[in-house]
Amino acid sequence: MHRSSFLVVSVVLCAATVLGAQASGPVTPDQATLEKEFDAAIHPDELGGWMKSLASQPNHVGSPHDKANAEWILAHFKAWGWDAHIETFDVLYPTPIHETLKLLGRKPFKATLQEKPIKGDSSAAAKDPALPAYLAYQGDGDVKAELVYVNYGMKEDYDALERLGVSVKGKIVIVRYGSGWRGLKPKLAQEHGAVGCIIYSDPRDDGYSVEATYPNGPMRPPQGIQRGSVQDMTLYPGDPLTPDIGATKDAKRLSVAQARTILKIPALPISYADARVFLEALGGQVVPAAWRGSLPITYRVGPSKALVHLAVKSDWSLKTIYDVIAVMKGSAYPDQWVLRGNHHDGWVFGASDPLSGQAALLSEAKAIGSLAASGWRPKRTIVYTSWDGEEPGLIGSTEWAETHGDELKQKAILYINSDTNNRGILELGGSQDFEHLATGVAADVSDPETGVSVGQRLRAKLRLAALDPEAKEKDHAKAIAKIAADPDRDVPIAALGSGSDYSAFLQHLGVPALSVEYGGEGNSGGVYHSRYDTFEHHKRFDDPGFVYDALLAKTIGRLVLRLSDADLPLQQAGDFADSISLYLTEVKKLAGEKREAAETQAKLLNDRAFALVADPTKSSGTPTPLKQVPQFDFAPLEKASERLKTSAKGYDDALAKSGAGLSPDRLARVQALMQSIDQTLASDTGLPGRPWFKNLIYAPGTLTGYGAKTLPGVREAIEQQRWDDVNRYIKLTADALNAYSDRLDSAAAVLNGG
Ligand SMILES: [Zn+2]
């Protein structure tokens, strides 16, 4: 069938709406034709060409090329037939005026804090200045102190440091990247009394231990530096001066001193070439084996024999950021929005992060524009967004979501995010009541390397993950593998923590979200947030031929087309009910494990076991006693989870049985009930100590920053020994799940003719 027939077909579709709703089964021949047309408009070389120009100069917030990229993207959206505009926000974005890091004493050393250009790479060709080594929202300061090494600088590392009998009070802490959100490293150092923090990339994590270094291979070269934000996003992301509100011109702003997400101590990122000198200056005992990286040195805990001088001074002025918003109005349901986003700002050239995902988004927008040019109209409104300011703290997406929050709550159906994209296997995260939609798409997209569907490849990966001896949560991996092995069940998608632009939608507004990427074979991790994340690196090591960047466009394009053309809601509640039941099992098991650990530790402390095994020639300490864990009444959550299973089955069955042929009135009622059902999972109370995070099912951990914590109000209260919060959030979370089930029951009643 070709173009003209397509047109004929669309007329028939509208008729179907009038006569009755379209069921959400396998795609109709018309949808398949549309998607074939869509695919034909996706060209890997074109994507590559866009990435090359977007990544040709440094494009961090405030840079001329970042603004130019926003204007370029706007012009192309318009040329492709979208109703597009730029929305600006004025946000606090500090940039370095002066920074220095020196080792004092008999063998003085000055850290370079710069990345030298590499011949034949954009890093050498570009004319605009790149940001030097910098951590946005560190606290500025000028300190001289001894140095102490604290491994990844995460909570468990401070617990281990306590056992070594070493304190960081009044010291400068040096930690390596990895194992958690960068911002937690200087934050925990600050909370333990340190006066400064240095973060370096150890070659064990993303350098020569992993693969050859750039330009001979993909991994981080000795002089490579990972820039980044260290704002305390576990409290709230976005512009630090305007929590909960958009950073518009007339917004009421906090002062820098009042902003809780800005740290109080100076911090800098350095390369492993520089870090080696500082690590070799450490005295004290050798660190535990798990703390030793791959530098050819003896890793010691410190303190250093010589003082370290760390000084950072920044320009704390507001900068303008440029979000590009493109709208294609829906023909049948204009007030129902399908949202799609990817950021366009980088730390330097940002080729893999974020422009690989951005290029895919642009390719989708062009293809959808060409479908519209040939007469197709989406039923729902499609909103494409190209965010600025993601790198410093998800700022562009958060300020936009905070500004348009009320309208988004009334109109948003789903927000689909992408970011860095590499060659490899599909990575899906998000609201699990959209697993059925994602499964359908993943089954219909063919993987270029293997020829099977990307869904089949993902299932294989999830099944093998259960066999991985290194797997952190073995029981969880086993449960997921079991589902992935069953072809009749939807592909399980992971819960979302934080780390990209879905956060404000999912965790602040309660709007459902999906995160879609490919990865695991390409290797952009080695140049993450460095001067070497260039077009050349992406082309050589991350996605040769831009094949998987184009595949990302085909994958997400299908999600957008199916969402924007379906009459019926696309949620399947059964998958969500299964996830909740799994998370509840995990949380109950966690309470038991914590209880046992506290009892065991109490006995060990009582028997002076820690003191007895300590080597008297070395410093040592005993752990801070754990609180004894009381019994918790999980009944409200258990009841809510059981009820959810019943309501979910009732709704899914009613949808399958009665969905097709619904009267327009009934269809409108079901659509209205399901448009905001996921928002029932967000409570105005928010999570303890961080009310910006409203979602009671999905949140980043306060001690992970990136990693997801499901049933966070309950799970984290158990982990952090806040027993009152456990009981309070068992109730609050049960109430949220019951509200979700109420909504399902109402929708099922409408579907069943009630
Ligand atoms: Zn990114």
Boltz pocket constraint, residues with backbone or C-beta under 6 A from the ligand:
constraints:
  - pocket:
      binder: B
      contacts: [[A, 343], [A, 345], [A, 353], [A, 354], [A, 390], [A, 419], [A, 420], [A, 499], [A, 500]]
      max_distance: 6.0
